[in-house]
């Protein structure tokens, strides 16, 4: 899936859409270019400074060299590319539903044989399936990415509704708690912000407020009557269950405290067991140091607007308990730069102005 997104973005970027008319760049684009160049320069210097040839090639591999390709894929990603990805993810959701009905983890024999058999323990978590992915978390991430794309491009129509239903089923059969919580938050925030839009008339606002109120009441009723069952499912009957993240986060926090400025020399830090941080921000700071990490944070904050606000919040929430963004190259990384660098163009085209009054970059019409 990452390869598909990258190839589509690079195709557009290298051969169709990206030009070099620097004289037509806006102040925002120039600022973004400066920040990106600083990130790359500092990353290269940090990597050279910390390079240790005695550790071998594998211990010195860095991912920041892939950043330009990810950026290019993100800024040149198109609506047509999104439709292709959505179709592929929907197909994998169908495979996941088939696996769930058959009581197997994966239709791929080698993967299915290597996994724990599905046993009826009354837990959705124990019945999660893999689709065509290596594990259920990867399939859940793809579904999450697909729903972000639907929200970003505002796809409508019968086909989109069918795909959304398949994606909801994909969330159910993977039962990824982070994805479930993030999506609930994303749709609630989106609903509230849409109700505040100036373009919405009073009748439409009233309808949204009524629906939101009814939804909140229904949620409270559901929690009140089924609290024990919901708690049982989300905690897997283990109380507060972080799946070992508390120990991993403590390891990364201690490393950051001892290596605040240089991090791990812009080389991805892993625990002794070879595990990543399960938190994109801890991973970013621990691997790169605080100065380079601040560059990424500035890049994100300086490009927030009405169009991408909810999507960026969703990515931040998801990446707080999962390693979602800042891989160097990944599906969510490509979507991150898509939302950052194409949202102002779409916002201007759609004229969806908000009372929040985020600045809108004056660029041409979007795809």
Secondary structure as the mmCIF struct_conf table of DSSP 4:
data_model
#
loop_
_struct_conf.conf_type_id
_struct_conf.id
_struct_conf.beg_label_comp_id
_struct_conf.beg_label_asym_id
_struct_conf.beg_label_seq_id
_struct_conf.end_label_comp_id
_struct_conf.end_label_asym_id
_struct_conf.end_label_seq_id
HELX_RH_AL_P HELX_RH_AL_P1 UNK A 2 UNK A 12
HELX_RH_PI_P HELX_RH_PI_P1 UNK A 13 UNK A 17
HELX_RH_3T_P HELX_RH_3T_P1 UNK A 22 UNK A 24
HELX_RH_AL_P HELX_RH_AL_P2 UNK A 27 UNK A 50
HELX_RH_3T_P HELX_RH_3T_P2 UNK A 53 UNK A 55
BEND BEND1 UNK A 57 UNK A 57
HELX_RH_3T_P HELX_RH_3T_P3 UNK A 58 UNK A 60
BEND BEND2 UNK A 63 UNK A 63
HELX_RH_3T_P HELX_RH_3T_P4 UNK A 64 UNK A 66
HELX_RH_AL_P HELX_RH_AL_P3 UNK A 67 UNK A 75
TURN_TY1_P TURN_TY1_P1 UNK A 76 UNK A 76
HELX_RH_AL_P HELX_RH_AL_P4 UNK A 79 UNK A 102
TURN_TY1_P TURN_TY1_P2 UNK A 103 UNK A 103
BEND BEND3 UNK A 105 UNK A 105
STRN STRN1 UNK A 106 UNK A 106
BEND BEND4 UNK A 107 UNK A 108
HELX_RH_AL_P HELX_RH_AL_P5 UNK A 109 UNK A 113
TURN_TY1_P TURN_TY1_P3 UNK A 114 UNK A 114
BEND BEND5 UNK A 115 UNK A 115
HELX_LH_PP_P HELX_LH_PP_P1 UNK A 116 UNK A 118
BEND BEND6 UNK A 121 UNK A 122
TURN_TY1_P TURN_TY1_P4 UNK A 124 UNK A 124
HELX_RH_3T_P HELX_RH_3T_P5 UNK A 125 UNK A 127
STRN STRN2 UNK A 131 UNK A 131
TURN_TY1_P TURN_TY1_P5 UNK A 132 UNK A 132
BEND BEND7 UNK A 133 UNK A 135
HELX_RH_AL_P HELX_RH_AL_P6 UNK A 136 UNK A 153
TURN_TY1_P TURN_TY1_P6 UNK A 154 UNK A 154
BEND BEND8 UNK A 157 UNK A 157
HELX_RH_AL_P HELX_RH_AL_P7 UNK A 158 UNK A 174
HELX_RH_AL_P HELX_RH_AL_P8 UNK A 177 UNK A 195
TURN_TY1_P TURN_TY1_P7 UNK A 196 UNK A 196
TURN_TY1_P TURN_TY1_P8 UNK A 198 UNK A 199
BEND BEND9 UNK A 200 UNK A 200
HELX_RH_AL_P HELX_RH_AL_P9 UNK A 202 UNK A 235
TURN_TY1_P TURN_TY1_P9 UNK A 236 UNK A 237
BEND BEND10 UNK A 238 UNK A 240
TURN_TY1_P TURN_TY1_P10 UNK A 243 UNK A 244
HELX_RH_AL_P HELX_RH_AL_P10 UNK A 245 UNK A 258
BEND BEND11 UNK A 259 UNK A 259
TURN_TY1_P TURN_TY1_P11 UNK A 260 UNK A 266
BEND BEND12 UNK A 267 UNK A 267
TURN_TY1_P TURN_TY1_P12 UNK A 272 UNK A 273
BEND BEND13 UNK A 274 UNK A 274
BEND BEND14 UNK A 278 UNK A 279
HELX_RH_AL_P HELX_RH_AL_P11 UNK A 280 UNK A 288
HELX_RH_AL_P HELX_RH_AL_P12 UNK A 290 UNK A 301
TURN_TY1_P TURN_TY1_P13 UNK A 302 UNK A 303
TURN_TY1_P TURN_TY1_P14 UNK A 306 UNK A 308
HELX_RH_AL_P HELX_RH_AL_P13 UNK A 309 UNK A 319
TURN_TY1_P TURN_TY1_P15 UNK A 320 UNK A 321
BEND BEND15 UNK A 322 UNK A 322
BEND BEND16 UNK A 325 UNK A 325
BEND BEND17 UNK A 327 UNK A 329
HELX_RH_AL_P HELX_RH_AL_P14 UNK A 331 UNK A 350
TURN_TY1_P TURN_TY1_P16 UNK A 351 UNK A 351
TURN_TY1_P TURN_TY1_P17 UNK A 355 UNK A 356
#
